[in-house]
Amino acid sequence: MPNIRPIADLGNVSEISKLCHSTNEPVFITQNGYGDMVIMSEKAYDEILASSEIYQKLLISALEIKNGEVENGIEILDKMRKKYGYEV
């Protein structure tokens, strides 16, 4: 369940910080009943950022496969082995 707090709770920054770190989840801050900000620990932010980068790379890879912009890995390894004189 999301942690939702009014902006007035930012007066007690250490409590918000403890909440962010103990749950490793973002805290949603509202102002006048509407969403205003999201606060999270640096660790949670880094995890979200890393996941986002992975998904972006997977999307690029899927598009490259769809567009035929890939080569057969076994054939590439065979070419490299022959070029550098390493036979299995």
N, C-alpha and C positions, 0 to 999 in steps of 0.2 A: 504494500500500500504506500503511495507516495507521501512524503513528508511535506506538508503545506503549512507555511507559517506567514503571519502578517508582517509587514515591513517593520512594525513597531518592535518585533522580536530581535531586530538587528542591533538594538541597544545592548543586548547581551551576546556579544560576538563569540565569547568562549563557549557558551552553550550550543550555539549553532555549529561551531567548529567541532565540538565533541560529537554532536549528532552526525555530522558529515563523515567523520572518521570512524565512528562506531558502526554505522550501517553501510558505509562505502556506497551510499546512494546519494543522489542530488537532493537538495532541499529547495522546494519551490517557494518563492517569496511573492506575496500578493500585496497590491496596493489598491485600496478602495474596492476590494473584492475581486480584482482582476489580476491575472498573472503579470508579473513585472520582471522578475529575475530568477535565475537558477544558480545556486551555490553548491559546489562540490569540492571534495578533497582533491589534492593534486594527483593522488594515486588513481582515483576514479576517473579523473579527466584524462590521464595518460592512457588508461585502459580503453576508454572510449575512442580516443584518438588513434590508438594502435589498431583497434577493430575497424575503424573507418578506413584506414590506410590499406588494410588487408582486403576489405570488400572492394575498394577502388581498384586494386591490382587484379583481383579476381574478375571484376567486370571488364577491365581492359583485356585480360587474357581470353575471356569468353568471346569478346568482340573480334579479337585476332583469329581465334579458331573459326568463328562464323564466317569471317571474310577470307579464310584460306591463307592467312599470313603466318603460317607455321610450317615447320619442316619436321619430318620424321626423326625422332630422337635417336633411334637405333642406327639409321643411315648416317646421321651426323657423327655419332660416336665411331662408327666404322671408318668414315673418312678421316677423322682425327687420328685414329690408331694407325692407319696406313701412312698418313702424312708424317707422323712422328716416330714411326717404326716400332709400334707396340702392338704385337699380335696376341690375342687371347687363345 
